[in-house]
Amino acid sequence: MSVPSAPAVCLLSGGMDSAVTLAEAKAAGFAPYALSFRYGQRHAHELEAASRVAHALGAVEHRVAALDFDKLADSALTGSEEVPKDRDEADIGAGVPPTYVPARNTVFLAVALGWAESLGATDLFLGVNAIDYSGYPDCRPEFLRAFEDLAAVATAAGVEGSRFRIHAPLVEMTKREIVLRAEELGVDLGLTHTCYDPREEDGRVLACGRCDACALRLKGFREAERADPIPYATSAEPSR
């Protein structure tokens, strides 16, 4: 008789990293419950991508929670600032970029923690990456360890002895390694959406190819010697 898989809550943005992280949760033997957020971001394309990924990878359930970050926090991702374009790699890794949404991962993980406790789950998966670092303070191992300590004292399950674990299987991987890991896990990266400032043309969503997220994604595909399956607005990929 087979033993039921343990539940795990996986944050799913619709991007490449979160898609591979969801696949890693499945590969580790968990029953993944995917959680996305409508937080006032510029467009709904990433949520559409999250839905595609959750379905393709067999999430047990996919929920979208609504938050009003756009009313509370200034960020280029919520429309109050311009999305930076055409920055070189040194600039992308220097300082906190305008696309940082204040305390976003803290809030997202807190909501995920509440759902996990309701499910009887003690494992949460997050697709953060600290190697191709884009300046986000809440993508570092220090943040993840601190949140585990918080979960131990912030929940009934934690106080009663359960230990919540924040899994970040990609945190020490380069974008090149993530592209290749997606291939190993059978993740269709053509379903994902990464661009901060896409546009629609002839019924297609086109990535800009110029924002920080596109730059890091394209760098990963280039170094992995793979073609990125998503369409870009420019006729040729930027050379970086």
C-alpha positions as CSV (number, residue, x, y, z in Angstrom):
1,M,0.0,0.0,0.0
2,S,1.5,3.3,-1.0
3,V,2.0,6.1,1.5
4,P,0.3,9.4,0.6
5,S,2.7,12.2,-0.3
6,A,3.2,14.9,2.3
7,P,1.7,18.2,1.3
8,A,3.9,21.2,0.7
9,V,3.0,24.8,-0.2
10,C,4.9,26.2,-3.2
11,L,5.0,29.9,-4.1
12,L,4.4,30.1,-7.8
13,S,5.0,33.4,-9.6
14,G,4.8,32.0,-13.1
15,G,8.5,32.7,-13.7
16,M,11.2,30.2,-14.6
17,D,12.6,29.8,-11.1
18,S,9.3,29.2,-9.4
19,A,8.3,26.7,-12.1
20,V,11.5,24.7,-11.6
21,T,11.0,24.9,-7.8
22,L,7.5,23.4,-8.1
23,A,9.0,20.6,-10.2
24,E,11.7,20.1,-7.5
25,A,9.0,19.7,-4.8
26,K,7.3,17.0,-6.9
27,A,10.6,15.3,-7.6
28,A,11.3,15.3,-3.8
29,G,8.0,13.3,-3.2
30,F,5.8,16.1,-2.0
31,A,2.2,16.8,-3.0
32,P,2.5,20.5,-4.1
33,Y,-0.1,23.1,-3.4
34,A,0.7,26.1,-5.5
35,L,0.1,29.7,-4.3
36,S,0.3,32.8,-6.4
37,F,-0.5,36.4,-5.6
38,R,-2.4,39.2,-7.3
39,Y,-0.7,42.1,-5.6
40,G,-1.2,45.1,-7.9
41,Q,1.5,44.1,-10.4
42,R,1.6,45.8,-13.7
43,H,0.0,43.0,-15.7
44,A,-1.7,39.6,-15.3
45,H,0.6,37.7,-17.6
46,E,2.6,36.2,-14.8
47,L,-0.6,34.9,-13.2
48,E,-1.7,33.3,-16.5
49,A,1.7,31.7,-16.7
50,A,1.4,30.4,-13.1
51,S,-1.9,28.8,-14.0
52,R,-0.3,27.1,-17.0
53,V,2.6,25.9,-14.9
54,A,0.5,24.6,-12.0
55,H,-1.7,22.6,-14.4
56,A,1.3,21.2,-16.5
57,L,3.2,20.1,-13.4
58,G,0.2,18.6,-11.6
59,A,-0.2,20.8,-8.6
60,V,-2.8,19.4,-6.3
61,E,-4.4,22.8,-6.1
62,H,-3.5,26.3,-7.3
63,R,-4.8,29.3,-5.4
64,V,-4.4,33.0,-6.1
65,A,-4.5,35.4,-3.1
66,A,-5.2,39.1,-3.5
67,L,-3.1,41.7,-1.8
68,D,-3.1,45.5,-2.3
69,F,0.7,46.1,-2.4
70,D,0.2,48.8,-5.0
71,K,-1.6,50.9,-2.4
72,L,1.0,50.4,0.2
73,A,4.5,50.0,-1.3
74,D,6.3,51.9,-4.0
75,S,7.9,49.7,-6.7
76,A,8.4,49.7,-10.4
77,L,6.5,46.4,-10.4
78,T,3.4,48.0,-9.1
79,G,3.5,50.9,-11.6
80,S,4.7,53.8,-9.4
81,E,8.2,53.8,-10.9
82,E,9.7,53.1,-14.3
83,V,11.1,49.6,-15.0
84,P,14.9,49.9,-15.6
85,K,16.1,48.8,-19.0
86,D,19.4,48.0,-20.7
87,R,21.4,47.7,-17.5
88,D,24.6,45.7,-17.6
89,E,25.3,42.8,-15.3
90,A,27.4,44.9,-12.8
91,D,24.5,47.4,-12.4
92,I,21.9,44.7,-12.0
93,G,23.9,43.2,-9.0
94,A,24.6,46.6,-7.4
95,G,22.2,47.7,-4.7
96,V,18.5,47.2,-4.4
97,P,16.7,47.8,-7.8
98,P,13.4,49.8,-8.3
99,T,11.6,46.5,-9.0
100,Y,12.0,45.5,-5.3
101,V,8.6,45.4,-3.7
102,P,9.1,46.2,0.0
103,A,8.9,43.0,2.2
104,R,7.1,41.1,-0.5
105,N,8.6,37.7,0.2
106,T,8.0,38.1,3.9
107,V,4.3,38.7,3.3
108,F,4.0,36.0,0.7
109,L,5.7,33.4,3.0
110,A,3.5,34.5,5.9
111,V,0.4,33.8,3.8
112,A,1.9,30.5,2.6
113,L,2.7,29.6,6.2
114,G,-0.9,30.1,7.2
115,W,-2.1,27.8,4.3
116,A,0.5,25.2,5.1
117,E,-0.5,25.1,8.8
118,S,-4.2,24.6,7.7
119,L,-3.1,21.8,5.4
120,G,-1.0,20.1,8.1
121,A,2.1,20.8,6.0
122,T,5.5,21.9,7.4
123,D,7.3,22.4,4.1
124,L,7.2,25.5,2.0
125,F,9.0,25.9,-1.3
126,L,10.3,29.2,-2.7
127,G,12.1,29.9,-6.0
128,V,14.6,32.5,-4.8
129,N,18.1,32.6,-6.2
130,A,21.1,34.3,-4.6
131,I,23.9,33.5,-7.2
132,D,22.7,35.5,-10.2
133,Y,21.8,38.1,-7.5
134,S,19.5,40.9,-8.6
135,G,19.7,42.9,-5.4
136,Y,16.7,41.6,-3.5
137,P,17.4,41.3,0.2
138,D,14.6,38.7,0.6
139,C,16.2,36.2,-1.8
140,R,19.2,35.4,0.5
141,P,19.8,32.4,2.7
142,E,19.9,34.6,5.8
143,F,16.3,35.7,5.2
144,L,15.1,32.1,4.7
145,R,16.8,30.9,8.0
146,A,15.3,33.9,9.8
147,F,11.8,33.1,8.5
148,E,12.1,29.5,9.7
149,D,12.9,30.8,13.2
150,L,9.8,33.1,13.0
151,A,7.6,30.2,11.9
152,A,8.6,28.2,15.0
153,V,7.2,30.9,17.3
154,A,4.4,32.4,15.2
155,T,2.3,29.2,14.7
156,A,0.5,26.8,16.9
157,A,2.1,23.9,15.1
158,G,5.6,25.5,15.7
159,V,4.9,26.1,19.4
160,E,3.7,22.5,19.7
161,G,7.0,21.2,18.3
162,S,6.6,21.0,14.5
163,R,9.5,22.5,12.6
164,F,8.6,24.4,9.4
165,R,11.2,24.2,6.6
166,I,11.7,26.7,3.9
167,H,13.0,24.9,0.8
168,A,14.9,27.0,-1.7
169,P,16.4,24.4,-4.0
170,L,17.7,27.0,-6.5
171,V,19.2,29.4,-4.1
172,E,22.8,28.4,-4.8
173,M,22.3,27.7,-8.6
174,T,23.2,29.9,-11.5
175,K,20.6,30.7,-14.2
176,R,22.5,28.4,-16.5
177,E,22.1,25.6,-14.0
178,I,18.5,26.4,-13.6
179,V,17.8,26.1,-17.3
180,L,19.6,22.8,-17.4
181,R,17.8,21.5,-14.3
182,A,14.4,22.4,-15.9
183,E,15.4,20.3,-18.9
184,E,16.3,17.4,-16.5
185,L,12.9,17.7,-14.7
186,G,10.9,18.0,-17.9
187,V,9.7,21.6,-17.2
188,D,8.5,23.4,-20.3
189,L,10.0,26.9,-19.8
190,G,7.9,28.1,-22.7
191,L,5.0,28.2,-20.3
192,T,6.7,30.6,-18.0
193,H,6.7,34.4,-17.9
194,T,9.7,36.4,-16.6
195,C,9.6,39.9,-18.1
196,Y,8.8,42.9,-15.9
197,D,7.5,45.0,-18.8
198,P,6.0,42.9,-21.6
199,R,3.7,44.0,-24.4
200,E,1.0,42.4,-26.5
201,E,1.3,42.1,-30.2
202,D,-1.0,40.2,-32.6
203,G,-2.4,38.2,-29.6
204,R,1.0,37.2,-28.3
205,V,2.7,38.3,-25.1
206,L,6.2,39.5,-25.9
207,A,9.0,39.8,-23.4
208,C,10.8,43.1,-23.7
209,G,14.3,41.6,-23.7
210,R,15.7,44.7,-21.9
211,C,14.6,44.6,-18.2
212,D,16.7,43.0,-15.5
213,A,14.6,39.9,-15.4
214,C,14.9,39.3,-19.2
215,A,18.7,40.0,-19.0
216,L,19.3,37.4,-16.4
217,R,17.0,34.9,-18.1
218,L,18.7,35.3,-21.5
219,K,22.1,35.1,-19.8
220,G,21.1,31.7,-18.4
221,F,19.9,30.3,-21.7
222,R,22.9,31.7,-23.5
223,E,25.3,30.1,-21.1
224,A,23.4,26.8,-21.2
225,E,23.6,26.9,-25.0
226,R,19.8,26.6,-25.2
227,A,17.2,28.6,-27.1
228,D,14.7,30.5,-24.9
229,P,11.3,29.3,-26.1
230,I,9.4,32.5,-25.2
231,P,8.9,35.3,-27.8
232,Y,10.6,38.6,-27.4
233,A,9.6,42.0,-28.7
234,T,13.1,42.7,-30.2
235,S,14.0,41.0,-33.5
236,A,17.2,39.7,-31.9
237,E,18.1,38.8,-28.3
238,P,20.2,41.5,-26.6
239,S,23.9,40.7,-26.5
240,R,25.2,40.9,-23.0
